[in-house]
């Protein structure tokens, strides 16, 4: 039985990086899903502002939390407001790859 001593410790040490990576990937995907919800709400806020004659881009930015200030792009064409939002991520390339886009349309007054 002596040769098996410490086997559990070795297995845990080998599995720990995989478990941590899996957890980080899950958190990143949750952040991307939350970002989609934020982009949907911001696009709707922009379309409502556009329908009332207010600047859509300002309404979009006001509808987003502070961290998203530098991560958002707003495009207004006619009565359509499109919001492209990058989720929080440790690397810019990951954020670019997981960026979400949402659009909303309203008839201007």
Contact map, one row per residue, 1 for C-alpha under 8 A:
1111100000000000000000000000000000000000000000000000000000000000000000000000000000000000000000000000000000000
1111100000000000000000000000000000000000000000000000000000000000000000000000000000000000000000000000000000000
1111100000000000000000000000000000000000000000000000000000000000000000000000000000000000000000000000000000000
1111111000000000000000000000000000000000000000000000000000000000000000000000000000000000000000000000000000000
1111111000000000000000000000000000000000000000000000000000000000000000000000000000000000000000000000000000000
0001111111000000000000000000000000000000000000000000000000000000000000000000000000000000000000000000000000000
0001111111100000000000000000000000000000000000000000000000000000000000000000000000000000000000000000000000000
0000011111110000000000000000000000000000000000000000000000000000000000000000000000000000000000000000000000000
0000011111111000000000000000000000000000000000000000000000000000000000000000000000000000000000000000000000000
0000011111111100000000000000000000000000000000000000000000000000000000000000000000000000000000000000000000000
0000001111111110000000000000000000000000000000000000000000000000000000000000000000000000000000000000000000000
0000000111111111000000000000000000000000000000000000000000000000000000000000000000000000000000000000000000000
0000000011111111100000000000000000000000000000000000000000000000000000000000000000000000000000000000000000000
0000000001111111110000000000000000000000000000000000000000000000000000000000000000000000000000000000000000000
0000000000111111111000000000000000000000000000000000000000000000000000000000000000000000000000000000000000000
0000000000011111111100000000000000000000000000000000000000000000000000000000000000000000000000000000000000000
0000000000001111111110000000000000000000000000000000000000000000000000000000000000000000000000000000000000000
0000000000000111111111000000000000000000000000000000000000000000000000000000000000000000000000000000000000000
0000000000000011111111100000000000000000000000000000000000000000000000000000000000000000000000000000000000000
0000000000000001111111110000000000000000000000000000000000000000000000000000000000000000000000000000000000000
0000000000000000111111111000000000000000000000000000000000000000000000000000000000000000000000000000000000000
0000000000000000011111111100000000000000000000000000000000000000000000000000000000000000000000000000000000000
0000000000000000001111111110000000000000000000000000000000000000000000000000000000000000000000000000000000000
0000000000000000000111111111000000000000000000000000000000000000000000000000000000000000000000000000000000000
0000000000000000000011111111100000000000000000000000000000000000000000000000000000000000000000000000000000000
0000000000000000000001111111110000000000000000000000000000000000000000000000000000000000000000000000000000000
0000000000000000000000111111111000000000000000000000000000000000000000000000000000000000000000000000000000000
0000000000000000000000011111111100000000000000000000000000000000000000000000000000000001100000000000000000000
0000000000000000000000001111111110000000000000000000000000000000000000000000000000000000000000000000000000000
0000000000000000000000000111111111000000000000000000000000000000000000000000000000000000000000000000000000000
0000000000000000000000000011111111100000000000000000000000000000000000000000000000000011000000000000000000000
0000000000000000000000000001111111110000000000000000000000000000000000000000000000000111000000000111000000000
0000000000000000000000000000111111111000000000000000000000000000000000000000000000000000000000000000000000000
0000000000000000000000000000011111111100000000000000000000000000000000000000000000000000000000000000000000000
0000000000000000000000000000001111111110000000000000000000000000000000000000000000001110000000000001000000000
0000000000000000000000000000000111111111000000000000000000000000000000000000000000001000000000000001110000000
0000000000000000000000000000000011111111100000000000000000000000000000000000000000000000000000000000000000000
0000000000000000000000000000000001111111110000000000000000000001000000000000000000000000000000000000000000000
0000000000000000000000000000000000111111111000000000000000000000000000000000000000111000000000000001110000000
0000000000000000000000000000000000011111111100000000000000000000000000000000000000100000000000000000011100000
0000000000000000000000000000000000001111111110000000000000000010000000000000000000000000000000000000000000000
0000000000000000000000000000000000000111111111000000000000111011000000000000000000100000000000000000000000000
0000000000000000000000000000000000000011111111100000000000010000000000000000000011100000000000000000011100000
0000000000000000000000000000000000000001111111110000000000000000000000000000000010000000000000000000001110000
0000000000000000000000000000000000000000111111111000000100110010000000000000000000000000000000000000000000000
0000000000000000000000000000000000000000011111111100001111110000000000000000000010000000000000000000000100000
0000000000000000000000000000000000000000001111111110000100000000000000000000001110000000000000000000000111000
0000000000000000000000000000000000000000000111111111000100000000000000000000000000000000000000000000000001000
0000000000000000000000000000000000000000000011111111111100100000000000000000000000000000000000000000000000000
0000000000000000000000000000000000000000000001111111111100000000000000000000001000000000000000000000000001110
0000000000000000000000000000000000000000000000111111110000000000000000000000001000000000000000000000000001111
0000000000000000000000000000000000000000000000011111110000000000000000000000000000000000000000000000000000011
0000000000000000000000000000000000000000000000001111111000000000000000000000000000000000000000000000000000011
0000000000000000000000000000000000000000000000001111111100100000000000000000000000000000000000000000000000000
0000000000000000000000000000000000000000000001001100111111100000000000000000000000000000000000000000000000000
0000000000000000000000000000000000000000000011111100011111110000000000000001000010000000000000000000000000000
0000000000000000000000000000000000000000000001000000001111111000000000000111000000000000000000000000000000000
0000000000000000000000000000000000000000000001000000001111111100000000000000000000000000000000000000000000000
0000000000000000000000000000000000000000010011001000011111111110000000000000000000000000000000000000000000000
0000000000000000000000000000000000000000011011000000000111111111000000000100000000100000000000000000000000000
0000000000000000000000000000000000000000010000000000000011111111000010000000000000000000000000000000000000000
0000000000000000000000000000000000000000000000000000000001111111100000000000000000000000000000000000000000000
0000000000000000000000000000000000000000110010000000000000111111100000000000000000000000000000000000000000000
0000000000000000000000000000000000000100010000000000000000011111110110000000000000000000000000000000000000000
0000000000000000000000000000000000000000000000000000000000000111111110000000000000000000000000000000000000000
0000000000000000000000000000000000000000000000000000000000000001111110000000000000000000000000000000000000000
0000000000000000000000000000000000000000000000000000000000000000111111100000000000000000000000000000000000000
0000000000000000000000000000000000000000000000000000000000000001111111110000000000001110000000000000000000000
0000000000000000000000000000000000000000000000000000000000001001111111110000000000000000000000000000000000000
0000000000000000000000000000000000000000000000000000000000000000001111110000000000000000000000000000000000000
0000000000000000000000000000000000000000000000000000000000000000001111111000000000001110000000000000000000000
0000000000000000000000000000000000000000000000000000000000000000000111111100000000111100000000000000000000000
0000000000000000000000000000000000000000000000000000000000000000000000111110000000111000000000000000000000000
0000000000000000000000000000000000000000000000000000000010010000000000011111000011110000000000000000000000000
0000000000000000000000000000000000000000000000000000000010000000000000001111100011100000000000000000000000000
0000000000000000000000000000000000000000000000000000000110000000000000000111111111000000000000000000000000000
0000000000000000000000000000000000000000000000000000000000000000000000000011111110000000000000000000000000000
0000000000000000000000000000000000000000000000000000000000000000000000000001111100000000000000000000000000000
0000000000000000000000000000000000000000000000100110000000000000000000000001111110000000000000000000000011110
0000000000000000000000000000000000000000000000100000000000000000000000000001111111000000000000000000001111000
0000000000000000000000000000000000000000001101100000000100000000000000000111101111100000000000000000001110000
0000000000000000000000000000000000000000001000000000000000000000000000000111000111110000000000000000111100000
0000000000000000000000000000000000000011011000000000000000010000000000011110000011111000000000000000111000000
0000000000000000000000000000000000000010000000000000000000000000000000011100000001111100000000000011110000000
0000000000000000000000000000000000110010000000000000000000000000000100111000000000111110000000000011100000000
0000000000000000000000000000000100100000000000000000000000000000000100110000000000011111000000110111000000000
0000000000000000000000000000001100100000000000000000000000000000000100100000000000001111100000100111000000000
0000000000000000000000000001001100000000000000000000000000000000000000000000000000000111110000100000000000000
0000000000000000000000000001000000000000000000000000000000000000000000000000000000000011111101100000000000000
0000000000000000000000000000000000000000000000000000000000000000000000000000000000000001111101100000000000000
0000000000000000000000000000000000000000000000000000000000000000000000000000000000000000111111100000000000000
0000000000000000000000000000000000000000000000000000000000000000000000000000000000000000111111110000000000000
0000000000000000000000000000000000000000000000000000000000000000000000000000000000000000001111111000000000000
0000000000000000000000000000000000000000000000000000000000000000000000000000000000000000111111111100000000000
0000000000000000000000000000000000000000000000000000000000000000000000000000000000000111111111111110000000000
0000000000000000000000000000000000000000000000000000000000000000000000000000000000000100000111111110000000000
0000000000000000000000000000000000000000000000000000000000000000000000000000000000000000000011111110000000000
0000000000000000000000000000000100000000000000000000000000000000000000000000000000000110000001111111000000000
0000000000000000000000000000000100000000000000000000000000000000000000000000000000011110000000111111100000000
0000000000000000000000000000000100110010000000000000000000000000000000000000000000011110000000000111110000000
0000000000000000000000000000000000010010000000000000000000000000000000000000000001111000000000000011111000000
0000000000000000000000000000000000010011001000000000000000000000000000000000000001110000000000000001111100000
0000000000000000000000000000000000000001001100000000000000000000000000000000000111100000000000000000111110000
0000000000000000000000000000000000000001001101100000000000000000000000000000000111000000000000000000011111000
0000000000000000000000000000000000000000000100100000000000000000000000000000001110000000000000000000001111100
0000000000000000000000000000000000000000000000110110000000000000000000000000001100000000000000000000000111110
0000000000000000000000000000000000000000000000000110000000000000000000000000001000000000000000000000000011111
0000000000000000000000000000000000000000000000000111100000000000000000000000001000000000000000000000000001111
0000000000000000000000000000000000000000000000000011100000000000000000000000000000000000000000000000000000111
